[in-house]
Amino acid sequence: MRGGGAQQDAGGRGGTRDDAGPHAVGAAGEYGAEAGVRGSAGRGDDAEHQVTSARVTVPGFVRAPGAADAALRQAVPSLKRPADLLAPARSGAISRKGEAGGYAYAVHGAGCRLTSPDGVDIDVDFTADGTEIFDLWRLGRYAQSLPSSAAPSADALRSAVGQLPDLLAEVRPGWFIVSRPPDHR
């Protein structure tokens, strides 16, 4: 992991990140490859493949927390949802990093990263009421962790998210919640 430093995201917002997180910016002004989402500048990938990959990635990401939630609740019956990991981790009642139901978890800031037994990363933040919220950086990290696909570009992810208004709602600039469960295909 890289050391924390002042960085700005594509919208000009600054912050200090310990892990080149969601606001790490590449030279072209896009989210950097090290941060989990590749920008469109200089990529040799076929644009149509990028869009197709993004259209598969977004619904997959939306479905992924459901499987993690079920595994966590089976392993720790007192959890009603993944957001319930935050309070005991913050109070020290449980470790901020651990394993439950076959998923590794790491509580961070306002959220939690879950890693499935096959290495797929699902990282979400939580609103005050426990609703899962995510941004393009988290979608990109998820896509990069998939065993059989190349991560779509940030532009392709933006396009795919924009084409799913019945599935996702933008609750603040660049941050989304699931407005309805996706079709299971």
Disulfide bonds with the S-S distance in Angstrom:
none
